[in-house]
Amino acid sequence: MHSIHQVMSEDHKRCDDMFVEAQKYAARKDWVAARQYTDLFARNVLQHFNHEETVLFPAFEQKTGMTHGPTEVMRDEHITMRALV
């Protein structure tokens, strides 16, 4: 059984790896592959944000009673990242 930390860390790394691949293909001017990895990254990172916001953050907030702490900061970061993606 995996811990939530392990699962989320692995998902972060997977998203990071997709972004790195997109950058590699862009550097090679392989625009088709760069677009494929960019699209894959975007879908996965947005899914990751959604999972955090609908499952992880509410569970954390309910358990800790903190609603204006780290989850608020991360939600703001997600807004910024969504605009960039």
C-alpha positions in Angstrom: 0.0 0.0 0.0 1.3 3.4 -0.9 1.1 6.5 1.2 -0.6 9.6 -0.1 2.8 11.4 0.0 4.3 8.7 -2.2 1.3 8.7 -4.7 1.3 12.5 -5.0 5.1 12.7 -5.3 5.1 10.1 -8.1 2.3 12.0 -9.9 4.3 15.2 -9.6 7.3 13.5 -11.0 5.3 12.0 -13.9 3.9 15.4 -14.8 7.4 17.0 -14.5 8.8 14.3 -16.8 6.1 15.0 -19.4 7.1 18.7 -19.4 10.8 17.9 -19.8 10.0 15.6 -22.8 8.0 18.5 -24.4 11.0 20.8 -23.9 13.4 18.2 -25.4 11.2 17.9 -28.5 10.8 21.6 -28.8 14.6 22.1 -28.6 14.9 19.6 -31.5 12.2 21.6 -33.4 10.0 18.4 -33.5 6.8 20.4 -33.1 4.5 17.5 -33.5 6.1 15.5 -30.7 6.5 18.7 -28.6 2.7 19.4 -29.0 1.8 15.8 -28.1 3.9 16.0 -24.9 2.6 19.5 -24.1 -1.0 18.3 -24.5 -0.3 15.2 -22.4 1.3 17.3 -19.7 -1.6 19.8 -19.7 -4.2 17.0 -19.3 -2.3 15.3 -16.6 -1.4 18.4 -14.6 -5.0 19.7 -14.7 -6.2 16.3 -13.6 -3.7 16.4 -10.8 -4.9 19.8 -9.7 -8.5 18.6 -9.8 -7.7 15.6 -7.6 -5.9 17.8 -5.1 -8.7 20.3 -5.0 -11.6 17.9 -4.8 -10.1 15.1 -2.7 -6.8 15.9 -1.0 -7.4 19.5 0.1 -10.9 19.0 1.6 -9.6 15.9 3.5 -6.7 17.9 4.8 -8.9 20.8 5.8 -11.4 18.6 7.5 -8.7 16.8 9.4 -6.7 19.9 10.5 -9.4 22.6 10.5 -7.0 24.8 8.5 -8.8 26.4 5.5 -6.6 29.5 5.1 -3.2 27.8 5.2 -1.2 25.7 2.7 -4.3 24.6 0.7 -5.3 28.2 0.1 -1.7 29.0 -1.2 -1.8 25.9 -3.4 -5.2 26.7 -4.8 -3.8 30.2 -5.7 -0.8 28.5 -7.4 -3.2 26.3 -9.3 -5.0 29.3 -10.6 -1.7 30.8 -11.8 -0.6 27.5 -13.4 -4.0 27.0 -15.1 -3.6 30.3 -16.8 -0.1 29.3 -18.0 -1.2 25.9 -19.2 
